[in-house]
Structures are given as structure tokens and as C-alpha cells.
Amino acid sequence: MVYRIKKKKTEVYALGRHISLSADKARRVIDQIRGRSYEEALMILELMPYRACYPIFKLVYSAAANASYNMGSDEANLVIRKAQVNEGTTVKKLKPRARGRSYAIKRTTCHITIVVKDISLDEYEYESLYSFKNPRWKKTAIVDHDVYSSGVVWDKK
């Protein structure tokens, strides 16, 4: 019997866009939780003294809620598989200064992606390619006997 390996969905993500935070400051926190379990990451984020911890905490919590809702997985089995920070748009404002001059204020934003994986689920499942219960080809009869002498044609589903 020939089997095909099919990858099951074991990962769920949460995406935070346009977070008013520098990407470098967010990466400092993200590097601490990458690869850790869900509960350990929450404890680390609660105890770190950085401003970037709160939005990342909310995203990790949201990713776990997505995993619980979509896959029915338990929070004890979740691991942060991928955590990345990308630079977002920069909000530019002008502040008036003395003698009619202006001073540019740049407010940076970032996009944070948290991918959570359930380690209790198997990543691959095997399904048979050929099965008599579910054939890939079906036998159909053709009414026009002039074209085909046998009257039976193997037709694809």
C-alpha cells in the first residue's frame, strides 16, 4: 500500500500591527521568550520591566486563545515556535520651534508576529493514495456507441 504524508496544522499565530513601539526595543523582549513554553513566557513577560512587555503579553495570550479555539489544544502543551518583529510605518509630525522653524518628530511603529505550536499533536498524518473505497477513477457508460466500440470509458472524477 502506498501512503502519502500529509502535514497537519499544528501552529496558530497572532499578529499585532502598527504597535507604537520601536522594533529594536520589542526585539529585546521577543528574544527572551522565543522557543519557551506558553506559561513560562507569560511569567517572563510579567516580570520584565520594559514597556514592550505589555503588547507582547497580549499577543502571546491571544495566540494561545486562538490555539484553544481553533484546534482545541491545552495551554500546557503550547510552545512559542516563532516570534518576530518587523518595522512598521513611521508617523512623522512637525513641532514648531523658535524663529519659525520646525522640528521633525518621528514615531516608529512595528508589527509583531507570535506563532504558537501544540507539541501534543502529531505533525504528520498518513493517508493512502490508492483505496478501493474511494477510487480516483470511476466507470461511466457512454450513450454514443459510434465513437467508442466498447461503450465503456474510464472517466476522471
ABEGO torsion letter per residue (X at the ends): XBBBBBBBBABBBBBBBGBBBBAAAAAAAAAAABGBBAAAAAAAAAABABAAAAAAAAAAAAAAAAAAAAAGBBAAABBBABBBBBBBBBBBBBBBBBGGBBBBBBBBBBBBBBBBBBAABBABBBBBABBAABBABBBBBBABAAABAAGBBBBBX
